[in-house]
Amino acid sequence: MGSSNQVEVVTIHVRLLDEPIPVWRPVKAEALGNGCFVILAQEVPEYEEWEFTPGETVTVEAHVNRSGDYLKAIARS
């Protein structure tokens, strides 16, 4: 059995809509390659509206802040 069957699950960040300031929710996603990720099934709190939802494939960008490096979902793929 080769490693090609392994799924790489990482944390990406999805922007919350209807917030007075930029707020990003960490979510689990599967890496598909070429900067694309599919957001894995998970519960979306009823008081949050995510820009991208579980099951969607998104493109991410790497960002850096005082807390370190992180990946932001920026567009549907």
Biopython code that builds the backbone (N, CA, C, O; Angstrom):
import numpy as np
from Bio.PDB.StructureBuilder import StructureBuilder

atoms = [
    (1, "MET", "N", (0.848, -1.185, 0.000)),
    (1, "MET", "CA", (0.000, 0.000, 0.000)),
    (1, "MET", "C", (0.885, 1.237, 0.000)),
    (1, "MET", "O", (1.740, 1.395, 0.872)),
    (2, "GLY", "N", (0.684, 2.106, -0.966)),
    (2, "GLY", "CA", (1.486, 3.317, -1.069)),
    (2, "GLY", "C", (0.897, 4.455, -0.267)),
    (2, "GLY", "O", (-0.236, 4.381, 0.210)),
    (3, "SER", "N", (1.676, 5.503, -0.127)),
    (3, "SER", "CA", (1.220, 6.660, 0.646)),
    (3, "SER", "C", (0.250, 7.526, -0.144)),
    (3, "SER", "O", (-0.281, 8.499, 0.391)),
    (4, "SER", "N", (0.009, 7.191, -1.408)),
    (4, "SER", "CA", (-0.895, 8.003, -2.231)),
    (4, "SER", "C", (-2.340, 7.950, -1.731)),
    (4, "SER", "O", (-3.161, 8.780, -2.122)),
    (5, "ASN", "N", (-2.655, 6.972, -0.862)),
    (5, "ASN", "CA", (-4.014, 6.869, -0.327)),
    (5, "ASN", "C", (-4.218, 7.713, 0.924)),
    (5, "ASN", "O", (-5.344, 7.854, 1.401)),
    (6, "GLN", "N", (-3.136, 8.273, 1.460)),
    (6, "GLN", "CA", (-3.251, 9.044, 2.686)),
    (6, "GLN", "C", (-3.895, 10.396, 2.409)),
    (6, "GLN", "O", (-3.617, 11.046, 1.401)),
    (7, "VAL", "N", (-4.753, 10.795, 3.321)),
    (7, "VAL", "CA", (-5.434, 12.081, 3.226)),
    (7, "VAL", "C", (-4.704, 13.059, 4.136)),
    (7, "VAL", "O", (-4.448, 12.764, 5.303)),
    (8, "GLU", "N", (-4.371, 14.225, 3.591)),
    (8, "GLU", "CA", (-3.724, 15.247, 4.408)),
    (8, "GLU", "C", (-4.789, 16.224, 4.889)),
    (8, "GLU", "O", (-5.343, 16.994, 4.104)),
    (9, "VAL", "N", (-5.069, 16.183, 6.204)),
    (9, "VAL", "CA", (-6.052, 17.088, 6.803)),
    (9, "VAL", "C", (-5.287, 18.210, 7.490)),
    (9, "VAL", "O", (-4.392, 17.967, 8.300)),
    (10, "VAL", "N", (-5.653, 19.438, 7.155)),
    (10, "VAL", "CA", (-4.986, 20.614, 7.722)),
    (10, "VAL", "C", (-6.045, 21.594, 8.213)),
    (10, "VAL", "O", (-7.235, 21.438, 7.939)),
    (11, "THR", "N", (-5.592, 22.595, 8.936)),
    (11, "THR", "CA", (-6.484, 23.668, 9.371)),
    (11, "THR", "C", (-6.321, 24.841, 8.420)),
    (11, "THR", "O", (-5.212, 25.325, 8.192)),
    (12, "ILE", "N", (-7.449, 25.294, 7.866)),
    (12, "ILE", "CA", (-7.477, 26.521, 7.079)),
    (12, "ILE", "C", (-8.437, 27.476, 7.779)),
    (12, "ILE", "O", (-9.129, 27.079, 8.716)),
    (13, "HIS", "N", (-8.485, 28.710, 7.342)),
    (13, "HIS", "CA", (-9.341, 29.703, 7.983)),
    (13, "HIS", "C", (-10.352, 30.251, 6.986)),
    (13, "HIS", "O", (-9.990, 30.637, 5.875)),
    (14, "VAL", "N", (-11.616, 30.283, 7.385)),
    (14, "VAL", "CA", (-12.722, 30.765, 6.559)),
    (14, "VAL", "C", (-13.261, 32.050, 7.188)),
    (14, "VAL", "O", (-13.477, 32.126, 8.397)),
    (15, "ARG", "N", (-13.472, 33.053, 6.340)),
    (15, "ARG", "CA", (-13.977, 34.336, 6.837)),
    (15, "ARG", "C", (-15.435, 34.206, 7.251)),
    (15, "ARG", "O", (-16.235, 33.569, 6.566)),
    (16, "LEU", "N", (-15.767, 34.819, 8.380)),
    (16, "LEU", "CA", (-17.154, 34.887, 8.827)),
    (16, "LEU", "C", (-17.793, 36.131, 8.224)),
    (16, "LEU", "O", (-17.201, 37.210, 8.224)),
    (17, "LEU", "N", (-18.997, 35.966, 7.715)),
    (17, "LEU", "CA", (-19.725, 37.085, 7.122)),
    (17, "LEU", "C", (-20.516, 37.812, 8.199)),
    (17, "LEU", "O", (-20.751, 37.267, 9.277)),
    (18, "ASP", "N", (-20.924, 39.036, 7.910)),
    (18, "ASP", "CA", (-21.761, 39.835, 8.815)),
    (18, "ASP", "C", (-21.083, 40.115, 10.157)),
    (18, "ASP", "O", (-21.749, 40.165, 11.191)),
    (19, "GLU", "N", (-19.754, 40.298, 10.142)),
    (19, "GLU", "CA", (-19.012, 40.671, 11.340)),
    (19, "GLU", "C", (-18.507, 42.107, 11.160)),
    (19, "GLU", "O", (-18.133, 42.480, 10.048)),
    (20, "PRO", "N", (-18.485, 42.920, 12.221)),
    (20, "PRO", "CA", (-18.052, 44.313, 12.089)),
    (20, "PRO", "C", (-16.558, 44.466, 11.775)),
    (20, "PRO", "O", (-16.138, 45.489, 11.234)),
    (21, "ILE", "N", (-15.757, 43.446, 12.116)),
    (21, "ILE", "CA", (-14.338, 43.433, 11.794)),
    (21, "ILE", "C", (-14.023, 42.083, 11.159)),
    (21, "ILE", "O", (-14.804, 41.145, 11.315)),
    (22, "PRO", "N", (-12.893, 41.955, 10.441)),
    (22, "PRO", "CA", (-12.563, 40.648, 9.849)),
    (22, "PRO", "C", (-12.381, 39.574, 10.920)),
    (22, "PRO", "O", (-11.569, 39.727, 11.832)),
    (23, "VAL", "N", (-13.136, 38.497, 10.802)),
    (23, "VAL", "CA", (-13.053, 37.370, 11.741)),
    (23, "VAL", "C", (-12.893, 36.102, 10.897)),
    (23, "VAL", "O", (-13.612, 35.892, 9.920)),
    (24, "TRP", "N", (-11.940, 35.271, 11.296)),
    (24, "TRP", "CA", (-11.628, 34.047, 10.556)),
    (24, "TRP", "C", (-11.811, 32.837, 11.464)),
    (24, "TRP", "O", (-11.293, 32.813, 12.581)),
    (25, "ARG", "N", (-12.544, 31.836, 10.991)),
    (25, "ARG", "CA", (-12.830, 30.609, 11.744)),
    (25, "ARG", "C", (-11.868, 29.508, 11.280)),
    (25, "ARG", "O", (-11.815, 29.214, 10.086)),
    (26, "PRO", "N", (-11.104, 28.891, 12.199)),
    (26, "PRO", "CA", (-10.294, 27.740, 11.798)),
    (26, "PRO", "C", (-11.192, 26.540, 11.532)),
    (26, "PRO", "O", (-12.064, 26.218, 12.340)),
    (27, "VAL", "N", (-10.976, 25.877, 10.391)),
    (27, "VAL", "CA", (-11.777, 24.711, 10.000)),
    (27, "VAL", "C", (-10.851, 23.629, 9.463)),
    (27, "VAL", "O", (-9.740, 23.914, 9.016)),
    (28, "LYS", "N", (-11.310, 22.401, 9.510)),
    (28, "LYS", "CA", (-10.537, 21.283, 8.972)),
    (28, "LYS", "C", (-10.828, 21.134, 7.479)),
    (28, "LYS", "O", (-11.969, 21.247, 7.032)),
    (29, "ALA", "N", (-9.759, 20.877, 6.722)),
    (29, "ALA", "CA", (-9.903, 20.720, 5.276)),
    (29, "ALA", "C", (-8.914, 19.675, 4.788)),
    (29, "ALA", "O", (-7.877, 19.435, 5.406)),
    (30, "GLU", "N", (-9.258, 19.062, 3.667)),
    (30, "GLU", "CA", (-8.386, 18.069, 3.048)),
    (30, "GLU", "C", (-7.629, 18.725, 1.906)),
    (30, "GLU", "O", (-8.225, 19.359, 1.035)),
    (31, "ALA", "N", (-6.310, 18.568, 1.915)),
    (31, "ALA", "CA", (-5.476, 19.118, 0.847)),
    (31, "ALA", "C", (-5.671, 18.298, -0.425)),
    (31, "ALA", "O", (-5.556, 17.073, -0.404)),
    (32, "LEU", "N", (-5.969, 18.984, -1.542)),
    (32, "LEU", "CA", (-6.153, 18.319, -2.826)),
    (32, "LEU", "C", (-4.946, 18.526, -3.732)),
    (32, "LEU", "O", (-4.808, 17.848, -4.750)),
    (33, "GLY", "N", (-4.071, 19.460, -3.367)),
    (33, "GLY", "CA", (-2.923, 19.797, -4.206)),
    (33, "GLY", "C", (-3.161, 21.093, -4.946)),
    (33, "GLY", "O", (-4.300, 21.537, -5.087)),
    (34, "ASN", "N", (-2.088, 21.699, -5.418)),
    (34, "ASN", "CA", (-2.149, 22.956, -6.176)),
    (34, "ASN", "C", (-2.865, 24.079, -5.431)),
    (34, "ASN", "O", (-3.529, 24.908, -6.053)),
    (35, "GLY", "N", (-2.737, 24.113, -4.107)),
    (35, "GLY", "CA", (-3.355, 25.182, -3.330)),
    (35, "GLY", "C", (-4.854, 25.056, -3.147)),
    (35, "GLY", "O", (-5.508, 25.998, -2.698)),
    (36, "CYS", "N", (-5.411, 23.890, -3.493)),
    (36, "CYS", "CA", (-6.857, 23.666, -3.348)),
    (36, "CYS", "C", (-7.121, 22.735, -2.164)),
    (36, "CYS", "O", (-6.366, 21.799, -1.899)),
    (37, "PHE", "N", (-8.214, 23.025, -1.466)),
    (37, "PHE", "CA", (-8.616, 22.250, -0.300)),
    (37, "PHE", "C", (-10.123, 22.073, -0.337)),
    (37, "PHE", "O", (-10.842, 22.947, -0.822)),
    (38, "VAL", "N", (-10.608, 20.942, 0.175)),
    (38, "VAL", "CA", (-12.046, 20.756, 0.345)),
    (38, "VAL", "C", (-12.329, 20.850, 1.837)),
    (38, "VAL", "O", (-11.686, 20.182, 2.647)),
    (39, "ILE", "N", (-13.305, 21.694, 2.191)),
    (39, "ILE", "CA", (-13.668, 21.875, 3.595)),
    (39, "ILE", "C", (-14.429, 20.634, 4.049)),
    (39, "ILE", "O", (-15.430, 20.247, 3.446)),
    (40, "LEU", "N", (-13.942, 20.023, 5.113)),
    (40, "LEU", "CA", (-14.542, 18.774, 5.596)),
    (40, "LEU", "C", (-15.844, 19.034, 6.344)),
    (40, "LEU", "O", (-16.095, 20.138, 6.828)),
    (41, "ALA", "N", (-16.664, 17.987, 6.425)),
    (41, "ALA", "CA", (-17.936, 18.086, 7.144)),
    (41, "ALA", "C", (-17.677, 18.436, 8.598)),
    (41, "ALA", "O", (-16.885, 17.777, 9.271)),
    (42, "GLN", "N", (-18.330, 19.453, 9.071)),
    (42, "GLN", "CA", (-18.243, 19.885, 10.461)),
    (42, "GLN", "C", (-19.420, 20.793, 10.746)),
    (42, "GLN", "O", (-20.024, 21.357, 9.834)),
    (43, "GLU", "N", (-19.732, 20.925, 12.001)),
    (43, "GLU", "CA", (-20.887, 21.726, 12.382)),
    (43, "GLU", "C", (-20.566, 23.209, 12.274)),
    (43, "GLU", "O", (-19.551, 23.676, 12.791)),
    (44, "VAL", "N", (-21.444, 23.944, 11.597)),
    (44, "VAL", "CA", (-21.338, 25.397, 11.521)),
    (44, "VAL", "C", (-22.244, 25.960, 12.612)),
    (44, "VAL", "O", (-23.455, 25.742, 12.569)),
    (45, "PRO", "N", (-21.688, 26.681, 13.593)),
    (45, "PRO", "CA", (-22.548, 27.235, 14.648)),
    (45, "PRO", "C", (-23.690, 28.063, 14.046)),
    (45, "PRO", "O", (-23.483, 28.798, 13.081)),
    (46, "GLU", "N", (-24.881, 27.943, 14.612)),
    (46, "GLU", "CA", (-26.054, 28.599, 14.026)),
    (46, "GLU", "C", (-25.945, 30.115, 14.005)),
    (46, "GLU", "O", (-26.631, 30.769, 13.219)),
    (47, "TYR", "N", (-25.099, 30.685, 14.850)),
    (47, "TYR", "CA", (-24.940, 32.137, 14.901)),
    (47, "TYR", "C", (-23.840, 32.639, 13.968)),
    (47, "TYR", "O", (-23.549, 33.834, 13.947)),
    (48, "GLU", "N", (-23.214, 31.725, 13.182)),
    (48, "GLU", "CA", (-22.162, 32.120, 12.255)),
    (48, "GLU", "C", (-22.593, 31.892, 10.820)),
    (48, "GLU", "O", (-23.316, 30.941, 10.519)),
    (49, "GLU", "N", (-22.142, 32.774, 9.932)),
    (49, "GLU", "CA", (-22.325, 32.579, 8.495)),
    (49, "GLU", "C", (-20.944, 32.572, 7.870)),
    (49, "GLU", "O", (-20.247, 33.586, 7.866)),
    (50, "TRP", "N", (-20.549, 31.403, 7.334)),
    (50, "TRP", "CA", (-19.225, 31.240, 6.746)),
    (50, "TRP", "C", (-19.249, 31.655, 5.283)),
    (50, "TRP", "O", (-20.236, 31.426, 4.583)),
    (51, "GLU", "N", (-18.160, 32.265, 4.822)),
    (51, "GLU", "CA", (-18.039, 32.619, 3.406)),
    (51, "GLU", "C", (-18.030, 31.363, 2.538)),
    (51, "GLU", "O", (-18.598, 31.356, 1.446)),
    (52, "PHE", "N", (-17.388, 30.306, 3.020)),
    (52, "PHE", "CA", (-17.345, 29.014, 2.330)),
    (52, "PHE", "C", (-17.794, 27.947, 3.323)),
    (52, "PHE", "O", (-17.468, 28.029, 4.507)),
    (53, "THR", "N", (-18.531, 26.956, 2.855)),
    (53, "THR", "CA", (-19.145, 25.982, 3.754)),
    (53, "THR", "C", (-18.580, 24.576, 3.547)),
    (53, "THR", "O", (-17.937, 24.306, 2.533)),
    (54, "PRO", "N", (-18.823, 23.681, 4.511)),
    (54, "PRO", "CA", (-18.342, 22.312, 4.364)),
    (54, "PRO", "C", (-18.783, 21.699, 3.031)),
    (54, "PRO", "O", (-19.923, 21.857, 2.596)),
    (55, "GLY", "N", (-17.839, 20.995, 2.401)),
    (55, "GLY", "CA", (-18.086, 20.368, 1.108)),
    (55, "GLY", "C", (-17.588, 21.195, -0.066)),
    (55, "GLY", "O", (-17.410, 20.671, -1.166)),
    (56, "GLU", "N", (-17.360, 22.492, 0.162)),
    (56, "GLU", "CA", (-16.876, 23.336, -0.928)),
    (56, "GLU", "C", (-15.369, 23.174, -1.098)),
    (56, "GLU", "O", (-14.640, 22.945, -0.133)),
    (57, "THR", "N", (-14.918, 23.297, -2.345)),
    (57, "THR", "CA", (-13.492, 23.294, -2.655)),
    (57, "THR", "C", (-13.044, 24.740, -2.798)),
    (57, "THR", "O", (-13.660, 25.525, -3.518)),
    (58, "VAL", "N", (-11.963, 25.083, -2.102)),
    (58, "VAL", "CA", (-11.490, 26.465, -2.069)),
    (58, "VAL", "C", (-10.005, 26.540, -2.386)),
    (58, "VAL", "O", (-9.262, 25.568, -2.245)),
    (59, "THR", "N", (-9.600, 27.725, -2.820)),
    (59, "THR", "CA", (-8.194, 28.056, -2.995)),
    (59, "THR", "C", (-7.761, 28.842, -1.773)),
    (59, "THR", "O", (-8.518, 29.672, -1.271)),
    (60, "VAL", "N", (-6.551, 28.591, -1.286)),
    (60, "VAL", "CA", (-6.078, 29.290, -0.099)),
    (60, "VAL", "C", (-4.837, 30.109, -0.411)),
    (60, "VAL", "O", (-4.148, 29.887, -1.407)),
    (61, "GLU", "N", (-4.574, 31.076, 0.483)),
    (61, "GLU", "CA", (-3.353, 31.877, 0.449)),
    (61, "GLU", "C", (-2.704, 31.775, 1.812)),
    (61, "GLU", "O", (-3.395, 31.743, 2.830)),
    (62, "ALA", "N", (-1.389, 31.726, 1.842)),
    (62, "ALA", "CA", (-0.658, 31.721, 3.109)),
    (62, "ALA", "C", (-0.569, 33.144, 3.635)),
    (62, "ALA", "O", (-0.306, 34.077, 2.876)),
    (63, "HIS", "N", (-0.787, 33.309, 4.928)),
    (63, "HIS", "CA", (-0.679, 34.608, 5.599)),
    (63, "HIS", "C", (0.140, 34.432, 6.867)),
    (63, "HIS", "O", (0.233, 33.333, 7.414)),
    (64, "VAL", "N", (0.726, 35.517, 7.322)),
    (64, "VAL", "CA", (1.529, 35.498, 8.539)),
    (64, "VAL", "C", (1.047, 36.629, 9.437)),
    (64, "VAL", "O", (0.828, 37.752, 8.983)),
    (65, "ASN", "N", (0.884, 36.314, 10.723)),
    (65, "ASN", "CA", (0.621, 37.359, 11.707)),
    (65, "ASN", "C", (1.459, 37.066, 12.944)),
    (65, "ASN", "O", (2.308, 36.174, 12.910)),
    (66, "ARG", "N", (1.242, 37.789, 14.022)),
    (66, "ARG", "CA", (2.046, 37.600, 15.241)),
    (66, "ARG", "C", (1.940, 36.184, 15.792)),
    (66, "ARG", "O", (2.860, 35.708, 16.457)),
    (67, "SER", "N", (0.838, 35.515, 15.524)),
    (67, "SER", "CA", (0.636, 34.154, 16.032)),
    (67, "SER", "C", (1.317, 33.098, 15.167)),
    (67, "SER", "O", (1.443, 31.947, 15.586)),
    (68, "GLY", "N", (1.760, 33.474, 13.963)),
    (68, "GLY", "CA", (2.414, 32.513, 13.079)),
    (68, "GLY", "C", (1.796, 32.478, 11.702)),
    (68, "GLY", "O", (1.049, 33.375, 11.310)),
    (69, "ASP", "N", (2.123, 31.421, 10.971)),
    (69, "ASP", "CA", (1.619, 31.235, 9.605)),
    (69, "ASP", "C", (0.249, 30.575, 9.645)),
    (69, "ASP", "O", (-0.024, 29.745, 10.513)),
    (70, "TYR", "N", (-0.607, 30.945, 8.707)),
    (70, "TYR", "CA", (-1.893, 30.265, 8.582)),
    (70, "TYR", "C", (-2.390, 30.390, 7.148)),
    (70, "TYR", "O", (-1.903, 31.217, 6.376)),
    (71, "LEU", "N", (-3.370, 29.556, 6.805)),
    (71, "LEU", "CA", (-3.939, 29.530, 5.457)),
    (71, "LEU", "C", (-5.335, 30.112, 5.484)),
    (71, "LEU", "O", (-6.165, 29.723, 6.306)),
    (72, "LYS", "N", (-5.598, 31.063, 4.568)),
    (72, "LYS", "CA", (-6.921, 31.691, 4.451)),
    (72, "LYS", "C", (-7.584, 31.215, 3.167)),
    (72, "LYS", "O", (-6.961, 31.218, 2.106)),
    (73, "ALA", "N", (-8.848, 30.806, 3.259)),
    (73, "ALA", "CA", (-9.633, 30.481, 2.067)),
    (73, "ALA", "C", (-9.998, 31.800, 1.384)),
    (73, "ALA", "O", (-10.573, 32.690, 2.011)),
    (74, "ILE", "N", (-9.656, 31.921, 0.083)),
    (74, "ILE", "CA", (-9.881, 33.194, -0.600)),
    (74, "ILE", "C", (-10.858, 33.113, -1.771)),
    (74, "ILE", "O", (-11.386, 34.136, -2.209)),
    (75, "ALA", "N", (-11.106, 31.886, -2.289)),
    (75, "ALA", "CA", (-12.012, 31.772, -3.440)),
    (75, "ALA", "C", (-12.461, 30.323, -3.597)),
    (75, "ALA", "O", (-11.785, 29.397, -3.149)),
    (76, "ARG", "N", (-13.609, 30.146, -4.239)),
    (76, "ARG", "CA", (-14.045, 28.787, -4.597)),
    (76, "ARG", "C", (-13.188, 28.302, -5.755)),
    (76, "ARG", "O", (-12.808, 29.080, -6.629)),
    (77, "SER", "N", (-12.889, 27.018, -5.751)),
    (77, "SER", "CA", (-12.072, 26.434, -6.813)),
    (77, "SER", "C", (-12.946, 25.691, -7.796)),
    (77, "SER", "O", (-12.441, 25.127, -8.767)),
]
sb = StructureBuilder()
sb.init_structure("model")
sb.init_model(0)
sb.init_chain("A")
sb.init_seg("    ")
for serial, (resi, resn, name, xyz) in enumerate(atoms, 1):
    if name == "N":
        sb.init_residue(resn, " ", resi, " ")
    sb.init_atom(name, np.array(xyz, "f"), 0.0, 1.0, " ", f" {name:<3s}", serial, name[0])
structure = sb.get_structure()
